[in-house]
Amino acid sequence: MEKRLYRSATDRKIGGVCAGLAKYFNIDPTIVRLLWIIALFCMGGGLLAYLIAWVIIPDEPFNGNVYKQQ
């Protein structure tokens, strides 16, 4: 099966970008969210990068399960 990058449909706080990246790289979404906040305050490009990723990365396909997986 081909590995694809999607925005998370179940673990989203704003747009699902951080959770989607975390799922793709198989790491904890909290780590990705913290790195994004650090990038926002230190480099100033974090917000622009998040907005671009939100537009470019597609939503996770619907699999028929409406309940949040844990």
KARA-V378693 format. One record per backbone hydrogen bond with DSSP energy under -1.0 kcal/mol. NH is the residue of the N-H (numbers start at 1). CO is the residue of the C=O. E is the energy in kcal/mol with one decimal. If there is no record, write none. Layout:
nh=NH co=CO e=E
nh=NH co=CO e=E
This chain:
nh=7 co=58 e=-2.9
nh=8 co=16 e=-2.3
nh=20 co=16 e=-1.9
nh=21 co=17 e=-2.5
nh=22 co=18 e=-2.5
nh=23 co=19 e=-2.3
nh=24 co=20 e=-2.1
nh=25 co=21 e=-2.3
nh=27 co=22 e=-2.3
nh=32 co=28 e=-1.2
nh=33 co=29 e=-2.4
nh=34 co=30 e=-2.4
nh=35 co=31 e=-2.4
nh=36 co=32 e=-2.1
nh=37 co=33 e=-2.1
nh=38 co=34 e=-2.4
nh=39 co=35 e=-2.3
nh=40 co=36 e=-1.9
nh=41 co=37 e=-2.1
nh=42 co=38 e=-2.9
nh=43 co=39 e=-1.3
nh=44 co=39 e=-1.2
nh=49 co=45 e=-2.6
nh=50 co=46 e=-2.2
nh=51 co=47 e=-2.5
nh=52 co=48 e=-2.4
nh=53 co=49 e=-2.5
nh=54 co=50 e=-2.5
nh=55 co=51 e=-1.6
nh=56 co=52 e=-2.5
nh=57 co=53 e=-2.7
nh=60 co=7 e=-1.7
